[in-house]
Amino acid sequence: MQKQASTQKQNSLNAIARLSPTLPPKDFFERAGALASKSRLPLVQRAVQRAFAAFKQLPDDYFHEKGVETYTFHATFPHYTELPSATEQDERAILQSIRASPAVSVYYHVPFCESKCLYCSFSSKARGRNAREEYSLYFETVWRERRLWDAAIDLSEKTVTSVYFGGGTPTVLPVRVLREVLKKGKDVNLAQGAGVTCEASPGTLSREKTRLLGRETTRISLGVQSFDDELLAFMNRDHNADGAERAIRLAMANSPHVNVDLIYGFPTQSFQQWIATLERICEISPQSITVYRYWRKHGSAWFKEQFDFAHEMLARLMYFTALEALERAGYSLGPLHWFLKGTSNNEYTSRWGEGVPNIGFGVAGYGSSRNFVFRKTSRASEYAEAIAKRLIPFQHALVFNEAMQQASELIGQLRAFHKTTLAQVSNAAILATIREWVGQSLAEKRGDKLFLTEGGKALFDWMEKELLKRFQCE
C-alpha cells in the first residue's frame, strides 16, 4: 500500500512537470494544484497555492520566451557579461568614483578547481601537473594588482566592509597556500563586524582546511547544488550526496556560519529530486541556504547541448516549493535567493543595499557600485602581462548616467531589502516600469515607498531584465 502511494505521488509530480509551458499561468497552477491534491502532496499543494496567488495578475503570455536561454541571475546590474568595451575615460571615472568612497568591499578570484563542472562558465580551470607553481605565480600577480589599486584609490586608507574568496574553488589550494591567501587577503582595514567568506566544494574540504577556515573566516559557503548522486555525477561534481552532508556538518562544527548553495531546474532534474534535496538540507539545517535557478551560461560545457530543461512556470513552482519548505524549517528570505536562520548578511546588504563599491582582484575579477560596473580580462596571460606593466586590465565597463544610477539604486535596495523609496526616482522609463510591476501585483506602492510582493521576489531577476530592456530601447 505504501509503495502504491509513493508511486502515485511520483506519477503526479511527473504529470505536473509535463504540463504544457504554453498554458496561461492561472491554468498551469490550477492543474498542478489538482494533481498535488489528488496524490496528497501537501508541500506542493501549499507551494501551488502561493504561486497561484502571487501570479494571478500576470498576463497569459508572461512566461512565453522566458527560460534557461534567456534567464540571468544579476550578480551586478547590468550583469558583468553584458558590458561594452572599457575606455580610458571609463577607467578614470571608475577609479575616481571608488577614490571618493570611504568604504569598499573586496573579492579575490581563485581560478582553480579539482575538476570543471559542466554547467559552469566562471573563469576557472582544473588544476594541472604544475599546480603549485601556478598558484605561486598567480597569487604573486594578485598581490601586485592590489598594490596597483592601493596606489590608484588609496585602498589601505579605506574601510573594508567585507572580504570574499571565490572561484573556482579556493579550497582546492594546499593548506599552506590557502592559509597565506586568507591572511594576505584579510590584511586590509576591516570594518568592525566585517564578513569574511570563503567558498568551498565538499570534495576539497578536509578537516585541516575546515579548521583553518573556522579560524580565518566568518562564513564558509559550500557549493552542494543537489543531494542526488546521479545528478551530481551528471554535473561532474567532486562529491556525492553523503560526502556533501559530511562536509556541511564538518563545516558547521568549525565555523559560526555555513551557507549551502542549491540549484533547481538542472537538465534531467526531476521535481522529486528537488523535493528530496530540500528535505535533506532542512534536516541538516545549516545557518543559511542560497537557492538559484539554473541558467544556460555561455561558455559552459552544456551551453550547446540539447537537454530538456524545466520550463519557467515549473521552475517558479520549484522555487515556491523551496520557499514553503525552508520557511517551515525556520528560514526566512533575506537578500533575494538567500534564506537565513536569524542571521544577517552584511556582504550583500552593503554591496546591493547600500551601494558600497566592490573591487574584484584577480583574473576576470569584476566590480560594481551605484555608478559603474566593470570586468577585467578573463585571459590569464593578458591579466599577468597587464599587471607586469603596472596596468589594471579593465576589459569591459559601463559608467552610469543619472538614469542608470537611479535604476541601480532601485534594483540594489529591492534585491537587498525588498523595498525602496521612490523620492529620488524621476526617470520616465523607470516610473513606467514600476507602474507595470504594480499592475501585475509584482510590487506594491505605499506613498513614496515601493515594496516587492511575493510574486516580485519570485520574479525579480526577470523584472531586472525588463528594466534594462527599457534603457536599451530608449
Buried (B, 14 or more C-beta within 10 A) or exposed (E): EEEEEEEBBBEBBEBBBEBEBEBBBBBBBBBBBBBBBEBEBEBBBBBBBBBBBBBEBBEEEBBEEBBBEEBBBBBBBBBBBBBEEBEEEBBEBBBEBBBEBEBBBBBBBBBBBBBBBBBBBBBBEEBEEEBEEBBEEBBEBBBEBBEBBBEBBEBBEBBBBBBBBBBBBBBBBEEEBBBBBBEBBBEBEBBEEBBBBBBBBBBBBEEEBBBBBBEBBBBBBBBBBBBBBEBBEBBBBBBBBEBBBBBBEBBBEBBEBBBBBBBBBBBEBBBBBBBBBBEBBBEBBBBBBBBBBBBBBEEBBBEEEEEEBBBBBBBBBBBBBBBBBBBEBEBEBBBBBBBBBEEEBBBBBBBBBBBBBBBBBBBBBBBBBBBBBBBBBBBBEBBBBBBEEEEBBBBBBBBBEEBBBBBBBBBBBBBBBBBBEBEEBEBEBBEEBBEBBBEBBBBBEEEEEBBBBBBBBBBBBBBBBEBBEBBEEE
